[in-house]
Amino acid sequence: MSHVQTSNFSSVFPNIPKEVLDRLESSYNNVKKNFRENRFEPSELNGAKFCEAVFRLLEWHTSKSYTRFGTSIKDFTSAVKRFEQMSTFSDSVRFHIPKILDALYGIRNKRGVGHLGGDVNPNQMDAIFVASACDWIMAELVRIFHQLSTEEAQKLVQDLVTKKIPIIWKIGQSKRVLAVHLSYKDKALALLYGEHPRSVRQMELFSWAEHSNIAVFKRDILRTCHEAKLIEFDEATGEISLSPLGLTYVEQNIKLEL
């Protein structure tokens, strides 16, 4: 079994052509970013670009060549069905990924373009499908290329989308905010932003923010941010999650570059 310790696309997929890998990374991150920020319009949550990148990756994986970017893939449904004939490859490459790609591609091109007044706008439920399908495909690609278990692959994909923030320094299992001038509130929110959508435990965040008094940190930072709906702080479990308002606050008010 291969154990991948690093968490960037080039280390997870070191042999994939750079052009394909760059498109895969940018399209996947774009879907995830817009979904986190509740941007559900098809033009914003564009799974089709991700589909086209994965399609070319499968072409390369099965034949060591791929359709040039800039060349349109005509009749996407028929194009992905070609993988079914490649009997030397796994069912995931031949059937599962291509079928999900076809459904995902259709969501972008055939939904959300015009609805009667009485219709329920499908954008949000479509967005949930798009984001979930992209996650599943990414985890499956990681599993195939590295012979990992499904659980290990999902963990690695989670690491891939963890934000890389210059002011956050990871050292071992700890994190530090290098922008020492920030308030403890902004340090805490920046740290949560880097972990989003994962939650962080109260004592973990307290340690990372380097606050000196847990009672004060809980009272002045966590409860105050919870009341302002910047975070969800579950005092029973100690779990803390950044809210959509918190995401917006960080992006508009905290300089994340050094």
Number of C-alpha atoms within 10 A of each C-alpha: 7 9 11 14 9 12 16 17 16 15 11 20 15 12 11 16 15 12 11 19 20 15 19 23 17 14 23 24 18 18 24 20 17 17 19 16 13 14 16 22 18 21 13 16 26 24 28 22 19 24 25 22 23 25 25 22 23 21 17 16 16 16 10 12 13 16 15 11 13 6 7 10 16 8 8 17 16 11 13 21 14 13 21 17 10 14 10 9 14 12 14 16 21 21 18 14 23 26 17 18 25 19 15 22 21 15 21 23 14 10 14 17 12 9 11 7 7 6 8 8 15 14 19 16 10 20 25 13 16 29 21 13 18 23 18 18 21 22 22 23 22 22 20 16 15 17 15 19 15 15 11 17 23 19 13 23 24 17 14 18 20 17 15 14 17 13 19 21 15 13 8 6 7 11 17 17 23 15 17 11 9 14 12 18 15 19 26 23 26 27 23 23 24 18 19 18 16 14 17 19 14 19 14 15 22 20 14 19 23 15 14 10 9 13 9 12 21 17 11 13 18 25 18 16 21 18 11 12 15 21 23 19 24 15 12 6 9 13 17 20 22 29 21 14 13 22 19 15 16 20 12 9 9 15 14 17 10 9
